[in-house]
Each structure stands twice: as structure tokens, then as C-alpha cells.
């Protein structure tokens, strides 16, 4: 599996306690080979690095592999993750929403 850096953003939350986190997004690429078939599949990884109010570091990571067969769809999804500032905890919900949108578009066409 290859891990390609996609984008890094800093998110600041103005809560009762100021909070800052760094979100790093990676596009994952893997090759799947079976008889007479070579496929490239794409996934996503989000790493979160932040500091608690006492200064101690907090890290979180979520990886979801084999989500897409087309690079263009994977790129579109990655842009959506960055635009919406999706954290590792929200990755599976973002995938569910993205797939639901694609299904609705297909059903709406039929």
C-alpha cells in the first residue's frame, strides 16, 4: 500500500478553552491482482495531532482502505474531507454520506 500526502490544515476552535489541531490527509493506493485482473484501489487516511489544555499531546488516526476504484472519485472525496475539516472520528460517517449521495444520484436517474 502506498501513502500519498494530500493536504494538511490547522483548525482552531474558539471554545471556552482555545483549541488547535492539525489534520493531515493522505490518499492510499493499493494494487489488487487476481487471475486476469489488475485493479488499483484507493482509500483515505486522516491523522489528527492536537494538544490538551494541560499541554499534553493527543494523536488520533483513522484509515479506510479500498473505498474507490477510480482516482477521480478518490480525489473528489479527498477534497470533500478537507473542505469539511473531517477528523479521524468522522471519516466513516463521511464515507457513508458520500456513498449515499452516489446511490441517490443513480436511483434518481433511473
C-alpha positions as semicolon CSV with decimal commas, in nm:
position;residue;x (nm);y (nm);z (nm)
1;X;0,000;0,000;0,000
2;X;0,126;0,346;-0,090
3;X;0,050;0,652;0,120
4;X;0,045;0,983;-0,067
5;X;0,035;1,314;0,123
6;X;-0,275;1,506;0,019
7;X;-0,318;1,814;0,240
8;X;-0,256;1,947;0,589
9;X;-0,474;2,203;0,765
10;X;-0,480;2,371;1,104
11;X;-0,819;2,403;1,270
12;X;-0,873;2,643;1,558
13;X;-1,178;2,612;1,779
14;X;-1,290;2,908;1,987
15;X;-1,447;2,718;2,269
16;X;-1,429;2,804;2,637
17;X;-1,070;2,682;2,613
18;X;-0,881;2,769;2,291
19;X;-0,806;2,451;2,100
20;X;-0,592;2,392;1,792
21;X;-0,549;2,074;1,592
22;X;-0,353;1,974;1,284
23;X;-0,530;1,746;1,039
24;X;-0,322;1,563;0,779
25;X;-0,491;1,384;0,491
26;X;-0,340;1,100;0,286
27;X;-0,464;0,923;-0,025
28;X;-0,396;0,550;-0,004
29;X;-0,330;0,343;-0,316
30;X;-0,313;-0,033;-0,335
31;X;-0,287;-0,287;-0,616
32;X;-0,508;-0,593;-0,622
33;X;-0,421;-0,873;-0,863
34;X;-0,629;-1,178;-0,934
35;X;-0,645;-1,403;-1,237
36;X;-0,654;-1,184;-1,548
37;X;-0,739;-0,876;-1,343
38;X;-0,521;-0,600;-1,203
39;X;-0,702;-0,329;-1,010
40;X;-0,593;-0,015;-0,833
41;X;-0,800;0,073;-0,528
42;X;-0,795;0,393;-0,326
43;X;-0,858;0,473;0,036
44;X;-0,816;0,757;0,282
45;X;-0,622;0,825;0,599
46;X;-0,667;1,114;0,839
47;X;-0,417;1,192;1,115
48;X;-0,504;1,436;1,392
49;X;-0,248;1,597;1,617
50;X;-0,360;1,828;1,895
51;X;-0,276;1,939;2,247
52;X;-0,498;1,921;2,551
53;X;-0,548;2,223;2,773
54;X;-0,268;2,099;3,001
55;X;-0,026;2,087;2,705
56;X;-0,014;1,710;2,671
57;X;-0,024;1,581;2,311
58;X;-0,316;1,389;2,170
59;X;-0,298;1,187;1,846
60;X;-0,566;1,005;1,653
61;X;-0,557;0,819;1,319
62;X;-0,818;0,650;1,104
63;X;-0,754;0,451;0,788
64;X;-1,018;0,318;0,549
65;X;-0,883;0,116;0,257
66;X;-1,036;0,004;-0,073
67;X;-1,307;0,269;-0,098
68;X;-1,282;0,361;-0,467
69;X;-1,172;0,211;-0,798
70;X;-1,133;0,544;-0,979
71;X;-0,867;0,802;-0,889
72;X;-1,101;1,086;-0,990
73;X;-1,363;0,977;-0,738
74;X;-1,098;0,935;-0,468
75;X;-0,969;1,287;-0,540
76;X;-1,321;1,428;-0,522
77;X;-1,375;1,257;-0,188
78;X;-1,042;1,384;-0,050
79;X;-1,135;1,742;-0,146
80;X;-1,463;1,700;0,040
81;X;-1,282;1,572;0,351
82;X;-1,051;1,875;0,356
83;X;-1,329;2,126;0,279
84;X;-1,540;1,989;0,566
85;X;-1,242;1,957;0,804
86;X;-1,328;1,593;0,872
87;X;-1,146;1,443;1,169
88;X;-1,045;1,077;1,204
89;X;-1,356;1,011;1,411
90;X;-1,578;1,145;1,131
91;X;-1,417;0,952;0,844
92;X;-1,657;0,657;0,838
93;X;-1,956;0,893;0,852
94;X;-1,813;1,095;0,561
95;X;-1,776;0,773;0,360
96;X;-2,133;0,672;0,442
97;X;-2,262;1,014;0,333
98;X;-2,056;1,014;0,012
99;X;-2,176;0,668;-0,089
100;X;-2,536;0,762;-0,002
101;X;-2,509;1,066;-0,232
102;X;-2,380;0,847;-0,516
103;X;-2,661;0,593;-0,468
104;X;-2,923;0,870;-0,459
105;X;-2,785;1,014;-0,782
106;X;-2,806;0,675;-0,955
107;X;-3,155;0,597;-0,820
108;X;-3,273;0,946;-0,915
109;X;-3,155;0,890;-1,272
110;X;-3,335;0,557;-1,303
